[in-house]
Amino acid sequence: MPKSKNDYTFNDIKAMLKQEVKKHKEEVKFQEAIAKLDARKAQIKKQSKLTKSVMSAKHQSPGGLDLHSDENRHYSKENTDKWLSGTSYYENYEAMRSQDDY
């Protein structure tokens, strides 16, 4: 026969409250773990979508992701050489190049 509300002692109530607190803490830990897992899954999904889109872009335009390929350069090699030849960088390079040859 269950005890009535008045039949519980202080120690009984204290023990029940401790059990409730323990259950609550476990539930909070579980909910936090679920939230972390969901956030990690969302991040992985986002990275997966990005990887897929990059791979599809690479497939659609071969060489489109290669930064230094000739078709992706804004200035041609000849334009760059012409510009550099009139600068002090090039003059210093030419002067130092002969010193390095042994």
C-alpha distance (Angstrom), angle and dihedral (degrees) to the residues before:
residue distance angle dihedral
M1 . . .
P2 3.85 . .
K3 3.73 119.0 .
S4 3.76 119.1 -108.5
K5 3.78 122.0 -123.8
N6 3.77 91.9 -95.1
D7 3.83 95.1 50.4
Y8 3.82 95.8 68.5
T9 3.76 118.1 99.5
F10 3.77 125.4 -141.9
N11 3.81 91.0 -102.6
D12 3.83 91.3 51.4
I13 3.79 91.5 52.3
K14 3.80 91.0 45.2
A15 3.82 91.5 51.9
M16 3.82 91.5 48.7
L17 3.79 91.3 49.9
K18 3.80 91.5 49.4
Q19 3.81 89.4 52.6
E20 3.80 90.6 49.8
V21 3.81 91.7 49.4
K22 3.81 90.3 49.1
K23 3.83 91.3 50.0
H24 3.80 90.5 47.7
K25 3.82 93.0 50.6
E26 3.82 90.8 49.1
E27 3.80 90.4 49.5
V28 3.82 91.8 49.8
K29 3.83 90.8 49.5
F30 3.78 90.0 49.3
Q31 3.82 92.4 49.7
E32 3.83 91.0 49.0
A33 3.80 90.7 50.2
I34 3.81 90.1 51.0
A35 3.80 91.0 49.2
K36 3.84 91.2 51.1
L37 3.79 91.1 47.7
D38 3.81 91.9 49.8
A39 3.81 91.2 49.5
R40 3.80 91.1 49.3
K41 3.81 91.7 48.3
A42 3.81 90.4 50.6
Q43 3.81 91.0 50.8
I44 3.80 92.1 49.1
K45 3.79 90.5 48.2
K46 3.81 91.0 50.6
Q47 3.82 91.6 49.7
S48 3.78 90.3 47.3
K49 3.81 91.5 52.9
L50 3.81 90.7 48.7
T51 3.79 92.1 48.9
K52 3.80 90.9 48.8
S53 3.79 92.3 49.8
V54 3.81 92.2 48.5
M55 3.78 91.1 48.6
S56 3.79 91.8 49.1
A57 3.81 90.7 48.8
K58 3.79 89.7 50.9
H59 3.78 89.8 50.2
Q60 3.81 92.9 48.4
S61 3.79 95.6 50.4
P62 3.78 114.9 25.6
G63 3.78 110.4 -148.0
G64 3.81 90.3 14.8
L65 3.78 91.5 117.6
D66 3.79 95.1 45.3
L67 3.79 105.9 102.6
H68 3.76 97.6 -163.7
S69 3.78 101.4 42.5
D70 3.80 114.9 120.9
E71 3.81 95.8 -117.0
N72 3.82 91.1 55.6
R73 3.79 97.5 51.0
H74 3.77 119.3 105.2
Y75 3.79 93.0 -152.8
S76 3.78 123.3 37.4
K77 3.77 121.7 -123.1
E78 3.81 89.6 -106.8
N79 3.83 91.9 53.8
T80 3.79 90.8 49.5
D81 3.81 93.1 48.1
K82 3.80 91.0 48.4
W83 3.80 91.8 51.1
L84 3.81 93.9 45.6
S85 3.80 94.0 48.8
G86 3.81 91.0 67.2
T87 3.81 96.1 51.2
S88 3.78 133.1 88.3
Y89 3.80 88.8 -118.9
Y90 3.78 90.4 67.4
E91 3.79 93.4 43.8
N92 3.81 90.8 52.6
Y93 3.79 90.0 46.5
E94 3.79 91.9 52.6
A95 3.81 91.8 47.2
M96 3.80 93.9 48.6
R97 3.82 95.3 41.9
S98 3.78 92.9 68.4
Q99 3.81 91.2 49.8
D100 3.81 91.9 55.0
D101 3.80 94.6 53.6
Y102 3.81 108.6 90.9
